[in-house]
Amino acid sequence: MRTLGVAILGLFIGLVAGALLTSALGRPMVAGGGDISISAGILLGMVMPVLGVAGAVIAVIIDRKSRDAP
């Protein structure tokens, strides 16, 4: 159960980081009323889920390493 809790915590932290990064990258792109290309829109849309999954995996790895440490 501890691993599941750590994974969920890492997921939420990754999603928050993804939202902040998407906002930081997206705002300057549309600041001048410009359009975002389809490829840039797809990449911006993928940032949050990818960072969420990466956060969950990294949190579990860190937790397991800290449990194994003497």
N, C-alpha and C positions, 0 to 999 in steps of 0.2 A: 504493500500500500504506500510505503514511503516513496518508492520509485515513481508511482503514478502521480503522487502529489508534486514531486519535484518536476516531473515532465509537464504537468499542467501549469505550474508556476513559470517554467521556462517558455512554454507556449505563449502565455500572456505577456511576458516581458518581450519576447520576440515580436509579437503583434504590435505592441506599443512602439517599439523601436521602428518597425516597418511603417507604421502610420506617421511617425515623426519624419522619417526619411522621405516617404512619399510626398508629404506636405512640403518639406524643404526643397525637394527637387521639382515638384509640380508647379508651385507658385511662380517661380521666375519664368517658367516656360509660357505661362498664359498671362503674365503681367501686362504685356503690351497689347493684349487683345489678340494675340497670335493663336494659331491652331496648333494642336499637338498631332504629330504624324501617328499613323496607326501603330507602327512598330514601337514608338516611344510610349504610347498609351498602353500597349500590351506589357512592355517592360515595367512601367510604373504600376500596373495592376498586379504583376507577379511579385513585387517586392515584399508586400505584407505576408502572403502565405509562405514564401520561401524563408523569410526571417523567422516566422513563427515556428516552422518545423525545425529550422536550424537551432533556434533557442531551446526547444524541447530536447533535442538530441544532445546539445552541449551541456545542458543542465544535468541530464542523466549521467553523462560521462564524468562531469565534475563531481557529482554526488558519489558515484562508484569509486572514483579515485580517492576521495576524502575518507570513505569508509575503509578502504584497504590500507591507508597510511598508518604507520605504527604510532 
